[in-house]
Amino acid sequence: MSASLLLGAVGAILLWAVDVTASGINVHMIGAILLVVGIIGFVLSLFFWSTWGGFGRADARGTTVVRERV
């Protein structure tokens, strides 16, 4: 998730904040590609995080622990 946020941030910076002309490389296109890849990675991370369950999975299943004193 952090890698996709980092890619999205770098892509946004290259797309909207950098104003450089380089021969053979379109910096704005690279920024747009990185931004799209970051957004897709973030959405996929959220999807897989919700299916995996993250931390506290035992509570989500309704598992109850009963301890009896002897």
N, CA, C and O atoms as a Tripos MOL2 file, in Angstrom:
@<TRIPOS>MOLECULE
protein
  280   279    70     0     0
PROTEIN
NO_CHARGES

@<TRIPOS>ATOM
      1 N           0.8270   -1.1790    0.0000 N.3       1 MET1
      2 CA          0.0000    0.0000    0.0000 C.3       1 MET1
      3 C           0.8780    1.2520    0.0000 C.2       1 MET1
      4 O           0.5780    2.2240   -0.6920 O.2       1 MET1
      5 N           1.9540    1.2250    0.7710 N.am      2 SER2
      6 CA          2.8050    2.4200    0.7880 C.3       2 SER2
      7 C           3.5460    2.6200   -0.5250 C.2       2 SER2
      8 O           3.8110    3.7540   -0.9240 O.2       2 SER2
      9 N           3.8790    1.5270   -1.1970 N.am      3 ALA3
     10 CA          4.5550    1.6770   -2.4930 C.3       3 ALA3
     11 C           3.6190    2.3150   -3.5180 C.2       3 ALA3
     12 O           4.0510    3.1380   -4.3250 O.2       3 ALA3
     13 N           2.3460    1.9410   -3.4890 N.am      4 SER4
     14 CA          1.4140    2.5360   -4.4440 C.3       4 SER4
     15 C           1.1550    4.0050   -4.1190 C.2       4 SER4
     16 O           0.9870    4.8170   -5.0290 O.2       4 SER4
     17 N           1.1210    4.3540   -2.8380 N.am      5 LEU5
     18 CA          0.9910    5.7700   -2.4800 C.3       5 LEU5
     19 C           2.2130    6.5650   -2.9210 C.2       5 LEU5
     20 O           2.0890    7.6970   -3.3880 O.2       5 LEU5
     21 N           3.3900    5.9730   -2.7720 N.am      6 LEU6
     22 CA          4.6200    6.6380   -3.2060 C.3       6 LEU6
     23 C           4.6420    6.8170   -4.7240 C.2       6 LEU6
     24 O           5.0250    7.8760   -5.2200 O.2       6 LEU6
     25 N           4.2290    5.7770   -5.4630 N.am      7 LEU7
     26 CA          4.1700    5.8920   -6.9250 C.3       7 LEU7
     27 C           3.1760    6.9670   -7.3500 C.2       7 LEU7
     28 O           3.4510    7.7490   -8.2600 O.2       7 LEU7
     29 N           2.0310    7.0050   -6.6940 N.am      8 GLY8
     30 CA          1.0360    8.0180   -7.0150 C.3       8 GLY8
     31 C           1.5260    9.4190   -6.7290 C.2       8 GLY8
     32 O           1.2660   10.3420   -7.5010 O.2       8 GLY8
     33 N           2.2370    9.5860   -5.6180 N.am      9 ALA9
     34 CA          2.7600   10.9120   -5.2730 C.3       9 ALA9
     35 C           3.8340   11.3570   -6.2630 C.2       9 ALA9
     36 O           3.8310   12.5050   -6.7080 O.2       9 ALA9
     37 N           4.7430   10.4630   -6.6050 N.am     10 VAL10
     38 CA          5.7870   10.8020   -7.5800 C.3      10 VAL10
     39 C           5.1580   11.0960   -8.9460 C.2      10 VAL10
     40 O           5.5780   12.0200   -9.6430 O.2      10 VAL10
     41 N           4.1570   10.3090   -9.3190 N.am     11 GLY11
     42 CA          3.4730   10.5470  -10.5850 C.3      11 GLY11
     43 C           2.7690   11.8940  -10.6150 C.2      11 GLY11
     44 O           2.8160   12.5980  -11.6230 O.2      11 GLY11
     45 N           2.1130   12.2580   -9.5120 N.am     12 ALA12
     46 CA          1.4350   13.5580   -9.4470 C.3      12 ALA12
     47 C           2.4310   14.7050   -9.5160 C.2      12 ALA12
     48 O           2.1660   15.7200  -10.1610 O.2      12 ALA12
     49 N           3.5640   14.5520   -8.8630 N.am     13 ILE13
     50 CA          4.5930   15.5970   -8.9160 C.3      13 ILE13
     51 C           5.1280   15.7500  -10.3320 C.2      13 ILE13
     52 O           5.2690   16.8650  -10.8350 O.2      13 ILE13
     53 N           5.4260   14.6110  -10.9780 N.am     14 LEU14
     54 CA          5.9360   14.6930  -12.3500 C.3      14 LEU14
     55 C           4.8900   15.2350  -13.3150 C.2      14 LEU14
     56 O           5.2290   15.9140  -14.2840 O.2      14 LEU14
     57 N           3.6320   14.9390  -13.0560 N.am     15 LEU15
     58 CA          2.5770   15.3580  -13.9700 C.3      15 LEU15
     59 C           2.2620   16.8470  -13.8400 C.2      15 LEU15
     60 O           2.1530   17.5480  -14.8460 O.2      15 LEU15
     61 N           2.1170   17.3310  -12.6090 N.am     16 TRP16
     62 CA          1.6310   18.6920  -12.4300 C.3      16 TRP16
     63 C           2.6610   19.6930  -11.9290 C.2      16 TRP16
     64 O           2.4690   20.8940  -12.1180 O.2      16 TRP16
     65 N           3.7460   19.2520  -11.2990 N.am     17 ALA17
     66 CA          4.6650   20.2130  -10.6920 C.3      17 ALA17
     67 C           5.9710   20.4040  -11.4690 C.2      17 ALA17
     68 O           6.6250   21.4360  -11.3220 O.2      17 ALA17
     69 N           6.3530   19.4440  -12.2760 N.am     18 VAL18
     70 CA          7.6210   19.5330  -12.9900 C.3      18 VAL18
     71 C           7.3820   20.1430  -14.3680 C.2      18 VAL18
     72 O           6.4870   19.7290  -15.1050 O.2      18 VAL18
     73 N           8.1950   21.1260  -14.6920 N.am     19 ASP19
     74 CA          8.0850   21.7810  -15.9940 C.3      19 ASP19
     75 C           9.4580   21.7320  -16.6700 C.2      19 ASP19
     76 O          10.1880   22.7220  -16.7190 O.2      19 ASP19
     77 N           9.7790   20.5440  -17.1870 N.am     20 VAL20
     78 CA         11.0820   20.3190  -17.8070 C.3      20 VAL20
     79 C          10.8600   19.7810  -19.2100 C.2      20 VAL20
     80 O           9.9820   18.9480  -19.4370 O.2      20 VAL20
     81 N          11.6520   20.2580  -20.1350 N.am     21 THR21
     82 CA         11.6150   19.7410  -21.4970 C.3      21 THR21
     83 C          12.8570   18.8980  -21.7120 C.2      21 THR21
     84 O          13.9830   19.3810  -21.5910 O.2      21 THR21
     85 N          12.6370   17.6320  -22.0340 N.am     22 ALA22
     86 CA         13.7570   16.7290  -22.2830 C.3      22 ALA22
     87 C          13.5320   16.0640  -23.6300 C.2      22 ALA22
     88 O          12.4140   15.6670  -23.9600 O.2      22 ALA22
     89 N          14.5980   15.9450  -24.4010 N.am     23 SER23
     90 CA         14.4490   15.3190  -25.7150 C.3      23 SER23
     91 C          14.3850   13.8070  -25.5550 C.2      23 SER23
     92 O          15.2310   13.2010  -24.8980 O.2      23 SER23
     93 N          13.3760   13.2130  -26.1610 N.am     24 GLY24
     94 CA         13.2330   11.7650  -26.1200 C.3      24 GLY24
     95 C          12.4180   11.2490  -24.9570 C.2      24 GLY24
     96 O          12.0360   10.0780  -24.9510 O.2      24 GLY24
     97 N          12.1390   12.0840  -23.9740 N.am     25 ILE25
     98 CA         11.3720   11.6550  -22.8010 C.3      25 ILE25
     99 C          10.2800   12.6710  -22.5330 C.2      25 ILE25
    100 O          10.5340   13.8740  -22.4630 O.2      25 ILE25
    101 N           9.0640   12.1760  -22.3840 N.am     26 ASN26
    102 CA          7.9580   13.0350  -22.0120 C.3      26 ASN26
    103 C           7.6990   12.8360  -20.5190 C.2      26 ASN26
    104 O           7.1030   11.8390  -20.1120 O.2      26 ASN26
    105 N           8.1490   13.7870  -19.7170 N.am     27 VAL27
    106 CA          8.0810   13.6790  -18.2620 C.3      27 VAL27
    107 C           6.6260   13.6390  -17.7940 C.2      27 VAL27
    108 O           6.3040   12.9450  -16.8300 O.2      27 VAL27
    109 N           5.7590   14.3680  -18.4620 N.am     28 HIS28
    110 CA          4.3570   14.3910  -18.0640 C.3      28 HIS28
    111 C           3.6820   13.0450  -18.3250 C.2      28 HIS28
    112 O           2.8190   12.6310  -17.5510 O.2      28 HIS28
    113 N           4.0590   12.3640  -19.3900 N.am     29 MET29
    114 CA          3.4920   11.0440  -19.6700 C.3      29 MET29
    115 C           3.9690   10.0260  -18.6340 C.2      29 MET29
    116 O           3.1890    9.1830  -18.1910 O.2      29 MET29
    117 N           5.2260   10.1000  -18.2520 N.am     30 ILE30
    118 CA          5.7410    9.2120  -17.2080 C.3      30 ILE30
    119 C           5.0010    9.4750  -15.8960 C.2      30 ILE30
    120 O           4.6630    8.5370  -15.1730 O.2      30 ILE30
    121 N           4.7510   10.7410  -15.5920 N.am     31 GLY31
    122 CA          4.0040   11.0800  -14.3860 C.3      31 GLY31
    123 C           2.5900   10.5390  -14.4230 C.2      31 GLY31
    124 O           2.0910   10.0360  -13.4160 O.2      31 GLY31
    125 N           1.9370   10.6370  -15.5780 N.am     32 ALA32
    126 CA          0.5780   10.1160  -15.7030 C.3      32 ALA32
    127 C           0.5550    8.5990  -15.5370 C.2      32 ALA32
    128 O          -0.3410    8.0560  -14.8900 O.2      32 ALA32
    129 N           1.5290    7.9210  -16.1150 N.am     33 ILE33
    130 CA          1.6060    6.4600  -15.9920 C.3      33 ILE33
    131 C           1.8380    6.0660  -14.5360 C.2      33 ILE33
    132 O           1.1700    5.1650  -14.0290 O.2      33 ILE33
    133 N           2.7690    6.7250  -13.8620 N.am     34 LEU34
    134 CA          3.0330    6.4100  -12.4520 C.3      34 LEU34
    135 C           1.8200    6.6990  -11.5810 C.2      34 LEU34
    136 O           1.5350    5.9480  -10.6480 O.2      34 LEU34
    137 N           1.1070    7.7700  -11.8720 N.am     35 LEU35
    138 CA         -0.0790    8.1110  -11.1010 C.3      35 LEU35
    139 C          -1.1650    7.0500  -11.2720 C.2      35 LEU35
    140 O          -1.7930    6.6400  -10.2960 O.2      35 LEU35
    141 N          -1.3870    6.6080  -12.5060 N.am     36 VAL36
    142 CA         -2.4040    5.5770  -12.7650 C.3      36 VAL36
    143 C          -2.0060    4.2530  -12.1140 C.2      36 VAL36
    144 O          -2.8450    3.5840  -11.5100 O.2      36 VAL36
    145 N          -0.7430    3.8750  -12.2320 N.am     37 VAL37
    146 CA         -0.2690    2.6350  -11.6090 C.3      37 VAL37
    147 C          -0.4040    2.7160  -10.0880 C.2      37 VAL37
    148 O          -0.7810    1.7350   -9.4460 O.2      37 VAL37
    149 N          -0.0990    3.8770   -9.5100 N.am     38 GLY38
    150 CA         -0.2510    4.0460   -8.0670 C.3      38 GLY38
    151 C          -1.6930    3.9350   -7.6230 C.2      38 GLY38
    152 O          -1.9790    3.3140   -6.6000 O.2      38 GLY38
    153 N          -2.6030    4.5250   -8.3730 N.am     39 ILE39
    154 CA         -4.0240    4.4490   -8.0190 C.3      39 ILE39
    155 C          -4.5320    3.0110   -8.1330 C.2      39 ILE39
    156 O          -5.2480    2.5330   -7.2540 O.2      39 ILE39
    157 N          -4.1640    2.3270   -9.2100 N.am     40 ILE40
    158 CA         -4.5850    0.9300   -9.3810 C.3      40 ILE40
    159 C          -4.0100    0.0580   -8.2650 C.2      40 ILE40
    160 O          -4.7090   -0.7950   -7.7170 O.2      40 ILE40
    161 N          -2.7470    0.2710   -7.9320 N.am     41 GLY41
    162 CA         -2.1340   -0.4920   -6.8370 C.3      41 GLY41
    163 C          -2.7910   -0.2230   -5.5050 C.2      41 GLY41
    164 O          -2.9510   -1.1380   -4.6960 O.2      41 GLY41
    165 N          -3.1780    1.0240   -5.2600 N.am     42 PHE42
    166 CA         -3.8460    1.3710   -4.0030 C.3      42 PHE42
    167 C          -5.2170    0.7040   -3.9140 C.2      42 PHE42
    168 O          -5.5820    0.1710   -2.8660 O.2      42 PHE42
    169 N          -5.9710    0.7320   -5.0020 N.am     43 VAL43
    170 CA         -7.3010    0.1020   -5.0110 C.3      43 VAL43
    171 C          -7.1770   -1.4080   -4.8310 C.2      43 VAL43
    172 O          -7.9480   -2.0090   -4.0830 O.2      43 VAL43
    173 N          -6.2150   -2.0220   -5.5100 N.am     44 LEU44
    174 CA         -6.0090   -3.4660   -5.3420 C.3      44 LEU44
    175 C          -5.5690   -3.8060   -3.9240 C.2      44 LEU44
    176 O          -5.9830   -4.8280   -3.3760 O.2      44 LEU44
    177 N          -4.7410   -2.9670   -3.3270 N.am     45 SER45
    178 CA         -4.3240   -3.1850   -1.9380 C.3      45 SER45
    179 C          -5.5140   -3.1200   -0.9990 C.2      45 SER45
    180 O          -5.6320   -3.9390   -0.0870 O.2      45 SER45
    181 N          -6.4000   -2.1520   -1.2120 N.am     46 LEU46
    182 CA         -7.5970   -2.0620   -0.3770 C.3      46 LEU46
    183 C          -8.4880   -3.2780   -0.5620 C.2      46 LEU46
    184 O          -9.0450   -3.7880    0.4100 O.2      46 LEU46
    185 N          -8.6300   -3.7510   -1.7960 N.am     47 PHE47
    186 CA         -9.4580   -4.9240   -2.0600 C.3      47 PHE47
    187 C          -8.8930   -6.1570   -1.3680 C.2      47 PHE47
    188 O          -9.6270   -6.8790   -0.6930 O.2      47 PHE47
    189 N          -7.5940   -6.4060   -1.5290 N.am     48 PHE48
    190 CA         -7.0010   -7.5870   -0.9180 C.3      48 PHE48
    191 C          -6.9190   -7.4600    0.5950 C.2      48 PHE48
    192 O          -6.9680   -8.4690    1.2970 O.2      48 PHE48
    193 N          -6.7940   -6.2420    1.1130 N.am     49 TRP49
    194 CA         -6.7780   -6.0560    2.5580 C.3      49 TRP49
    195 C          -8.1370   -6.4490    3.1420 C.2      49 TRP49
    196 O          -8.1980   -7.0650    4.2060 O.2      49 TRP49
    197 N          -9.2210   -6.1000    2.4550 N.am     50 SER50
    198 CA        -10.5460   -6.4270    2.9690 C.3      50 SER50
    199 C         -10.8360   -7.9250    2.8660 C.2      50 SER50
    200 O         -11.5530   -8.4600    3.7120 O.2      50 SER50
    201 N         -10.3000   -8.6170    1.8570 N.am     51 THR51
    202 CA        -10.5280  -10.0510    1.7700 C.3      51 THR51
    203 C          -9.6270  -10.8090    2.7280 C.2      51 THR51
    204 O         -10.0100  -11.8630    3.2370 O.2      51 THR51
    205 N          -8.4370  -10.2880    2.9790 N.am     52 TRP52
    206 CA         -7.5270  -10.9390    3.9240 C.3      52 TRP52
    207 C          -8.0080  -10.7400    5.3400 C.2      52 TRP52
    208 O          -7.8890  -11.6450    6.1670 O.2      52 TRP52
    209 N          -8.5430   -9.5870    5.6330 N.am     53 GLY53
    210 CA         -9.1010   -9.3300    6.9420 C.3      53 GLY53
    211 C          -8.2020   -8.5250    7.8490 C.2      53 GLY53
    212 O          -8.6720   -7.9120    8.8090 O.2      53 GLY53
    213 N          -6.9300   -8.5170    7.5610 N.am     54 GLY54
    214 CA         -6.0340   -7.7360    8.4070 C.3      54 GLY54
    215 C          -5.9240   -8.3240    9.8010 C.2      54 GLY54
    216 O          -6.0560   -9.5340    9.9830 O.2      54 GLY54
    217 N          -5.6850   -7.4780   10.7740 N.am     55 PHE55
    218 CA         -5.5180   -7.9110   12.1510 C.3      55 PHE55
    219 C          -6.8810   -8.0340   12.8210 C.2      55 PHE55
    220 O          -7.8300   -7.3530   12.4320 O.2      55 PHE55
    221 N          -6.9790   -8.8850   13.8070 N.am     56 GLY56
    222 CA         -8.2290   -9.0630   14.5190 C.3      56 GLY56
    223 C          -9.2090   -9.9620   13.7870 C.2      56 GLY56
    224 O         -10.4200   -9.8100   13.9500 O.2      56 GLY56
    225 N          -8.7220  -10.8760   13.0010 N.am     57 ARG57
    226 CA         -9.5860  -11.7490   12.1990 C.3      57 ARG57
    227 C         -10.4310  -12.6670   13.0820 C.2      57 ARG57
    228 O         -11.5680  -12.9700   12.7210 O.2      57 ARG57
    229 N          -9.9140  -13.1200   14.2270 N.am     58 ALA58
    230 CA        -10.6630  -14.0330   15.0810 C.3      58 ALA58
    231 C         -11.9230  -13.3710   15.6120 C.2      58 ALA58
    232 O         -12.9510  -14.0330   15.7540 O.2      58 ALA58
    233 N         -11.8660  -12.0910   15.9050 N.am     59 ASP59
    234 CA        -13.0500  -11.3830   16.3880 C.3      59 ASP59
    235 C         -14.0960  -11.2400   15.2870 C.2      59 ASP59
    236 O         -15.2930  -11.2430   15.5740 O.2      59 ASP59
    237 N         -13.6710  -11.1160   14.0510 N.am     60 ALA60
    238 CA        -14.6000  -10.9340   12.9480 C.3      60 ALA60
    239 C         -15.3980  -12.2090   12.6780 C.2      60 ALA60
    240 O         -16.5220  -12.1390   12.1810 O.2      60 ALA60
    241 N         -14.8230  -13.3840   13.0030 N.am     61 ARG61
    242 CA        -15.5280  -14.6400   12.7760 C.3      61 ARG61
    243 C         -16.5080  -14.9540   13.8930 C.2      61 ARG61
    244 O         -17.3170  -15.8730   13.7610 O.2      61 ARG61
    245 N         -16.4530  -14.2180   14.9760 N.am     62 GLY62
    246 CA        -17.3570  -14.4880   16.0820 C.3      62 GLY62
    247 C         -16.8530  -15.5690   17.0140 C.2      62 GLY62
    248 O         -17.6550  -16.1880   17.7130 O.2      62 GLY62
    249 N         -15.5600  -15.8190   17.0500 N.am     63 THR63
    250 CA        -14.9960  -16.8200   17.9210 C.3      63 THR63
    251 C         -15.0480  -16.3260   19.3640 C.2      63 THR63
    252 O         -14.6280  -15.2130   19.6790 O.2      63 THR63
    253 N         -15.5790  -17.1950   20.2320 N.am     64 THR64
    254 CA        -15.6930  -16.8430   21.6360 C.3      64 THR64
    255 C         -14.8340  -17.7960   22.4530 C.2      64 THR64
    256 O         -14.8810  -19.0100   22.2550 O.2      64 THR64
    257 N         -14.0610  -17.2490   23.3560 N.am     65 VAL65
    258 CA        -13.2280  -18.0510   24.2420 C.3      65 VAL65
    259 C         -13.8810  -18.0440   25.6120 C.2      65 VAL65
    260 O         -14.1190  -16.9840   26.1910 O.2      65 VAL65
    261 N         -14.1690  -19.2340   26.1270 N.am     66 VAL66
    262 CA        -14.7780  -19.3720   27.4540 C.3      66 VAL66
    263 C         -13.7920  -20.0750   28.3620 C.2      66 VAL66
    264 O         -13.3180  -21.1680   28.0520 O.2      66 VAL66
    265 N         -13.4830  -19.4430   29.4900 N.am     67 ARG67
    266 CA        -12.5650  -20.0360   30.4620 C.3      67 ARG67
    267 C         -13.3490  -20.3110   31.7430 C.2      67 ARG67
    268 O         -14.0070  -19.4200   32.2810 O.2      67 ARG67
    269 N         -13.2730  -21.5270   32.2160 N.am     68 GLU68
    270 CA        -13.9520  -21.9050   33.4380 C.3      68 GLU68
    271 C         -12.9240  -22.1000   34.5490 C.2      68 GLU68
    272 O         -11.8620  -22.6850   34.3380 O.2      68 GLU68
    273 N         -13.2550  -21.6060   35.7160 N.am     69 ARG69
    274 CA        -12.3730  -21.8050   36.8560 C.3      69 ARG69
    275 C         -12.6790  -23.1610   37.4810 C.2      69 ARG69
    276 O         -13.8340  -23.5560   37.6420 O.2      69 ARG69
    277 N         -11.6220  -23.8440   37.8200 N.am     70 VAL70
    278 CA        -11.7750  -25.1720   38.4300 C.3      70 VAL70
    279 C         -11.5180  -25.0970   39.9100 C.2      70 VAL70
    280 O         -11.5980  -26.1120   40.6030 O.2      70 VAL70
@<TRIPOS>BOND
     1     1     2 1
     2     2     3 1
     3     3     4 2
     4     3     5 am
     5     5     6 1
     6     6     7 1
     7     7     8 2
     8     7     9 am
     9     9    10 1
    10    10    11 1
    11    11    12 2
    12    11    13 am
    13    13    14 1
    14    14    15 1
    15    15    16 2
    16    15    17 am
    17    17    18 1
    18    18    19 1
    19    19    20 2
    20    19    21 am
    21    21    22 1
    22    22    23 1
    23    23    24 2
    24    23    25 am
    25    25    26 1
    26    26    27 1
    27    27    28 2
    28    27    29 am
    29    29    30 1
    30    30    31 1
    31    31    32 2
    32    31    33 am
    33    33    34 1
    34    34    35 1
    35    35    36 2
    36    35    37 am
    37    37    38 1
    38    38    39 1
    39    39    40 2
    40    39    41 am
    41    41    42 1
    42    42    43 1
    43    43    44 2
    44    43    45 am
    45    45    46 1
    46    46    47 1
    47    47    48 2
    48    47    49 am
    49    49    50 1
    50    50    51 1
    51    51    52 2
    52    51    53 am
    53    53    54 1
    54    54    55 1
    55    55    56 2
    56    55    57 am
    57    57    58 1
    58    58    59 1
    59    59    60 2
    60    59    61 am
    61    61    62 1
    62    62    63 1
    63    63    64 2
    64    63    65 am
    65    65    66 1
    66    66    67 1
    67    67    68 2
    68    67    69 am
    69    69    70 1
    70    70    71 1
    71    71    72 2
    72    71    73 am
    73    73    74 1
    74    74    75 1
    75    75    76 2
    76    75    77 am
    77    77    78 1
    78    78    79 1
    79    79    80 2
    80    79    81 am
    81    81    82 1
    82    82    83 1
    83    83    84 2
    84    83    85 am
    85    85    86 1
    86    86    87 1
    87    87    88 2
    88    87    89 am
    89    89    90 1
    90    90    91 1
    91    91    92 2
    92    91    93 am
    93    93    94 1
    94    94    95 1
    95    95    96 2
    96    95    97 am
    97    97    98 1
    98    98    99 1
    99    99   100 2
   100    99   101 am
   101   101   102 1
   102   102   103 1
   103   103   104 2
   104   103   105 am
   105   105   106 1
   106   106   107 1
   107   107   108 2
   108   107   109 am
   109   109   110 1
   110   110   111 1
   111   111   112 2
   112   111   113 am
   113   113   114 1
   114   114   115 1
   115   115   116 2
   116   115   117 am
   117   117   118 1
   118   118   119 1
   119   119   120 2
   120   119   121 am
   121   121   122 1
   122   122   123 1
   123   123   124 2
   124   123   125 am
   125   125   126 1
   126   126   127 1
   127   127   128 2
   128   127   129 am
   129   129   130 1
   130   130   131 1
   131   131   132 2
   132   131   133 am
   133   133   134 1
   134   134   135 1
   135   135   136 2
   136   135   137 am
   137   137   138 1
   138   138   139 1
   139   139   140 2
   140   139   141 am
   141   141   142 1
   142   142   143 1
   143   143   144 2
   144   143   145 am
   145   145   146 1
   146   146   147 1
   147   147   148 2
   148   147   149 am
   149   149   150 1
   150   150   151 1
   151   151   152 2
   152   151   153 am
   153   153   154 1
   154   154   155 1
   155   155   156 2
   156   155   157 am
   157   157   158 1
   158   158   159 1
   159   159   160 2
   160   159   161 am
   161   161   162 1
   162   162   163 1
   163   163   164 2
   164   163   165 am
   165   165   166 1
   166   166   167 1
   167   167   168 2
   168   167   169 am
   169   169   170 1
   170   170   171 1
   171   171   172 2
   172   171   173 am
   173   173   174 1
   174   174   175 1
   175   175   176 2
   176   175   177 am
   177   177   178 1
   178   178   179 1
   179   179   180 2
   180   179   181 am
   181   181   182 1
   182   182   183 1
   183   183   184 2
   184   183   185 am
   185   185   186 1
   186   186   187 1
   187   187   188 2
   188   187   189 am
   189   189   190 1
   190   190   191 1
   191   191   192 2
   192   191   193 am
   193   193   194 1
   194   194   195 1
   195   195   196 2
   196   195   197 am
   197   197   198 1
   198   198   199 1
   199   199   200 2
   200   199   201 am
   201   201   202 1
   202   202   203 1
   203   203   204 2
   204   203   205 am
   205   205   206 1
   206   206   207 1
   207   207   208 2
   208   207   209 am
   209   209   210 1
   210   210   211 1
   211   211   212 2
   212   211   213 am
   213   213   214 1
   214   214   215 1
   215   215   216 2
   216   215   217 am
   217   217   218 1
   218   218   219 1
   219   219   220 2
   220   219   221 am
   221   221   222 1
   222   222   223 1
   223   223   224 2
   224   223   225 am
   225   225   226 1
   226   226   227 1
   227   227   228 2
   228   227   229 am
   229   229   230 1
   230   230   231 1
   231   231   232 2
   232   231   233 am
   233   233   234 1
   234   234   235 1
   235   235   236 2
   236   235   237 am
   237   237   238 1
   238   238   239 1
   239   239   240 2
   240   239   241 am
   241   241   242 1
   242   242   243 1
   243   243   244 2
   244   243   245 am
   245   245   246 1
   246   246   247 1
   247   247   248 2
   248   247   249 am
   249   249   250 1
   250   250   251 1
   251   251   252 2
   252   251   253 am
   253   253   254 1
   254   254   255 1
   255   255   256 2
   256   255   257 am
   257   257   258 1
   258   258   259 1
   259   259   260 2
   260   259   261 am
   261   261   262 1
   262   262   263 1
   263   263   264 2
   264   263   265 am
   265   265   266 1
   266   266   267 1
   267   267   268 2
   268   267   269 am
   269   269   270 1
   270   270   271 1
   271   271   272 2
   272   271   273 am
   273   273   274 1
   274   274   275 1
   275   275   276 2
   276   275   277 am
   277   277   278 1
   278   278   279 1
   279   279   280 2
@<TRIPOS>SUBSTRUCTURE
     1 MET1         2 RESIDUE 1 A MET
     2 SER2         6 RESIDUE 1 A SER
     3 ALA3        10 RESIDUE 1 A ALA
     4 SER4        14 RESIDUE 1 A SER
     5 LEU5        18 RESIDUE 1 A LEU
     6 LEU6        22 RESIDUE 1 A LEU
     7 LEU7        26 RESIDUE 1 A LEU
     8 GLY8        30 RESIDUE 1 A GLY
     9 ALA9        34 RESIDUE 1 A ALA
    10 VAL10       38 RESIDUE 1 A VAL
    11 GLY11       42 RESIDUE 1 A GLY
    12 ALA12       46 RESIDUE 1 A ALA
    13 ILE13       50 RESIDUE 1 A ILE
    14 LEU14       54 RESIDUE 1 A LEU
    15 LEU15       58 RESIDUE 1 A LEU
    16 TRP16       62 RESIDUE 1 A TRP
    17 ALA17       66 RESIDUE 1 A ALA
    18 VAL18       70 RESIDUE 1 A VAL
    19 ASP19       74 RESIDUE 1 A ASP
    20 VAL20       78 RESIDUE 1 A VAL
    21 THR21       82 RESIDUE 1 A THR
    22 ALA22       86 RESIDUE 1 A ALA
    23 SER23       90 RESIDUE 1 A SER
    24 GLY24       94 RESIDUE 1 A GLY
    25 ILE25       98 RESIDUE 1 A ILE
    26 ASN26      102 RESIDUE 1 A ASN
    27 VAL27      106 RESIDUE 1 A VAL
    28 HIS28      110 RESIDUE 1 A HIS
    29 MET29      114 RESIDUE 1 A MET
    30 ILE30      118 RESIDUE 1 A ILE
    31 GLY31      122 RESIDUE 1 A GLY
    32 ALA32      126 RESIDUE 1 A ALA
    33 ILE33      130 RESIDUE 1 A ILE
    34 LEU34      134 RESIDUE 1 A LEU
    35 LEU35      138 RESIDUE 1 A LEU
    36 VAL36      142 RESIDUE 1 A VAL
    37 VAL37      146 RESIDUE 1 A VAL
    38 GLY38      150 RESIDUE 1 A GLY
    39 ILE39      154 RESIDUE 1 A ILE
    40 ILE40      158 RESIDUE 1 A ILE
    41 GLY41      162 RESIDUE 1 A GLY
    42 PHE42      166 RESIDUE 1 A PHE
    43 VAL43      170 RESIDUE 1 A VAL
    44 LEU44      174 RESIDUE 1 A LEU
    45 SER45      178 RESIDUE 1 A SER
    46 LEU46      182 RESIDUE 1 A LEU
    47 PHE47      186 RESIDUE 1 A PHE
    48 PHE48      190 RESIDUE 1 A PHE
    49 TRP49      194 RESIDUE 1 A TRP
    50 SER50      198 RESIDUE 1 A SER
    51 THR51      202 RESIDUE 1 A THR
    52 TRP52      206 RESIDUE 1 A TRP
    53 GLY53      210 RESIDUE 1 A GLY
    54 GLY54      214 RESIDUE 1 A GLY
    55 PHE55      218 RESIDUE 1 A PHE
    56 GLY56      222 RESIDUE 1 A GLY
    57 ARG57      226 RESIDUE 1 A ARG
    58 ALA58      230 RESIDUE 1 A ALA
    59 ASP59      234 RESIDUE 1 A ASP
    60 ALA60      238 RESIDUE 1 A ALA
    61 ARG61      242 RESIDUE 1 A ARG
    62 GLY62      246 RESIDUE 1 A GLY
    63 THR63      250 RESIDUE 1 A THR
    64 THR64      254 RESIDUE 1 A THR
    65 VAL65      258 RESIDUE 1 A VAL
    66 VAL66      262 RESIDUE 1 A VAL
    67 ARG67      266 RESIDUE 1 A ARG
    68 GLU68      270 RESIDUE 1 A GLU
    69 ARG69      274 RESIDUE 1 A ARG
    70 VAL70      278 RESIDUE 1 A VAL
